[in-house]
Amino acid sequence: MQISPALYRTGRILLASLFVISGALKIVGFSDVVSNMARMGVPFAALAVPVAILIELGGGLAIMSAWRVRPVALVVAVFTAIATLTAHRFWEADPAAIQNQLNHFLKNISIIGALLMLAASGDGTRSEK
């Protein structure tokens, strides 16, 4: 596979920035995030939020810096799938919210796809096979 290293690196950094920012915002609004997760029915929300922060912030920084991209991208993809099925249940939304929840659901499915492509290709260098 022939890739443009600059485009690949830029795409990897842009994808990872979503998780870095989301993780940082969870730290800033920790108690509100715990309350929201508890309201969604997430068990042990006070423990789930630090795990989410670790995966988002830590995983995002790892992907951004090209550190252990393959396994980290898989972990972040699984996390994103769980978060999507937990937070964006468009099939249960009231009629006014269905389109918004469906949009978030589909956006996350696309992000999972990008993470799986990243897991398949690694850090984009020839040295990683």
N, C-alpha and C positions, 0 to 999 in steps of 0.2 A: 504494500500500500504506500503510495507516495502522498505525503502531506506537506503543507506549508507550515514549518515550525512556528513562524510568527503568528499566523492565523490560529493555529491549534492552541498556542500558549494564551493568546488573547481570549479565545473562546473558553478555555479552562478557567481563566481568572474571572471572566464575567459570570460563568455558571457558579463558581465558588463564592463570589461576592454576595449572592442571594443568601447563602447559608451563614456567612460571617455576619452580615447585617442582622439577619433574623435572630441569630444566637445572642448578639450584643443587645438587641432590643429586649430579649427575654430577661437578660440580667437587669436592665434598667427598670423594667416593669414587672419584676419577679412576682410580687404578690397578686397583681392583676392577672398575670398569666396562669398562676396556680388556681385562682378563682374561676377563670374561664375554662380551664381544663377540667376542673371538678364539675362544673356545670354541664360539660359535654359528656360526663360519665367516665372520665379517665380515672382508673383506680390509682390510689396513692399519688395523686397529682403533685403533692409537695416533693415527692421523690422523682416523679416523671420529668418535672421541669429541669432539674439539674442534668438529668440524662440527655434531654433534648438540647440543652445548652452545650454540653460536651460534644454531642454529635454534630450539631450545626456549626458552632464556633470552631471546635477542634478539627472536625472533618473539613470544613470550608477552608481553614488555614492550611491544612495538609494538602488539599487539592490545589489550592492557589500556589503553594510553594513546590508542587510536584513531588511531595514526599509520600511514598507508598500509595500512589494514586489508585491502582487496581483494587486492593482490598478496601481502602477508604471509600471509594466511589460505590462499591457494593453495599457497604454498611449504610451510607447516606441514602442510597436508593431504597433499601429496605425500610429505613426510618421514614422516608418520604411516602412510601406506599402505606405504611401504618398511619401516619399523620393524615394522609388524604382520606383514607377510609374512616378515620375517626372524626375529622373536622368538616369534611365536605360531602356529607350524605345528602346529595341533591334529591334522591329518591324519597327522603323523609321531610324535605323542606316544605314550608307553606308555599302556596302558589306564587306569592310575591317574591320569594327568595330562590325559587328553583333555578332561574337563569344564572344568577350570580354564583350559586353553589356549583352548578354545572361548569361554568367557566373556570372556577378555581380547580375543580376536579380535573378537567381536561388539561389545564396548564400544568398541574402537578404530574399528570401522566406523561406529558411531553418532557418535563424535567427528569423524570425517572428514565425515560428513553435516552436522554443525553448522558445521564450518569452511567447507564449500562454501556453506551458507546465508549465512554471514558474508561470504564472498567475493562472493556475489551481491548483497548488500544494503549492503556498505560499512560505514561507521561509524554508520549509523543516523540521520544528519542529512539534512535536506532538501537541503542544499547539495551533497552528493555524489551524482552521477548517473552 
